[in-house]
Amino acid sequence: MLKRLALIGGAVAGLVLVRKKAKQQQAEQDLWTQATDDVHAPVATPAPAPAPAPAADDEAPTSA
């Protein structure tokens, strides 16, 4: 009976340690992702507006 309790206690302790380690690794991964997200994100720059086209009734100046 004592061996069984010791075995169950050891298994529970092992699971707690494994779970704690997994949480630490996930927290580190989240921190790393947060720290490097902005570095790799492309910066969108607005395209320049096209020049307005001349109106149809405008005449080009001529030199004669």
Rosetta constraint file for C-alpha pairs under 8 A:
AtomPair CA 1 CA 5 HARMONIC 6.42 0.50
AtomPair CA 2 CA 6 HARMONIC 6.14 0.50
AtomPair CA 3 CA 7 HARMONIC 6.05 0.50
AtomPair CA 4 CA 8 HARMONIC 6.15 0.50
AtomPair CA 5 CA 9 HARMONIC 5.97 0.50
AtomPair CA 6 CA 10 HARMONIC 6.03 0.50
AtomPair CA 7 CA 11 HARMONIC 6.15 0.50
AtomPair CA 8 CA 12 HARMONIC 6.15 0.50
AtomPair CA 9 CA 13 HARMONIC 6.09 0.50
AtomPair CA 10 CA 14 HARMONIC 6.02 0.50
AtomPair CA 11 CA 15 HARMONIC 6.17 0.50
AtomPair CA 12 CA 16 HARMONIC 6.17 0.50
AtomPair CA 13 CA 17 HARMONIC 6.24 0.50
AtomPair CA 14 CA 18 HARMONIC 6.16 0.50
AtomPair CA 15 CA 19 HARMONIC 6.02 0.50
AtomPair CA 16 CA 20 HARMONIC 6.07 0.50
AtomPair CA 17 CA 21 HARMONIC 6.13 0.50
AtomPair CA 18 CA 22 HARMONIC 6.19 0.50
AtomPair CA 19 CA 23 HARMONIC 6.24 0.50
AtomPair CA 20 CA 24 HARMONIC 6.26 0.50
AtomPair CA 21 CA 25 HARMONIC 6.24 0.50
AtomPair CA 22 CA 26 HARMONIC 6.16 0.50
AtomPair CA 23 CA 27 HARMONIC 6.08 0.50
AtomPair CA 24 CA 28 HARMONIC 6.18 0.50
AtomPair CA 25 CA 29 HARMONIC 6.12 0.50
AtomPair CA 26 CA 30 HARMONIC 6.07 0.50
AtomPair CA 27 CA 31 HARMONIC 6.15 0.50
AtomPair CA 28 CA 32 HARMONIC 6.08 0.50
AtomPair CA 29 CA 33 HARMONIC 6.06 0.50
AtomPair CA 30 CA 34 HARMONIC 6.09 0.50
AtomPair CA 31 CA 35 HARMONIC 6.08 0.50
AtomPair CA 32 CA 36 HARMONIC 6.20 0.50
AtomPair CA 33 CA 37 HARMONIC 5.76 0.50
AtomPair CA 34 CA 38 HARMONIC 7.82 0.50
AtomPair CA 35 CA 39 HARMONIC 7.99 0.50
AtomPair CA 36 CA 40 HARMONIC 6.75 0.50
AtomPair CA 37 CA 41 HARMONIC 6.38 0.50
AtomPair CA 54 CA 58 HARMONIC 6.82 0.50
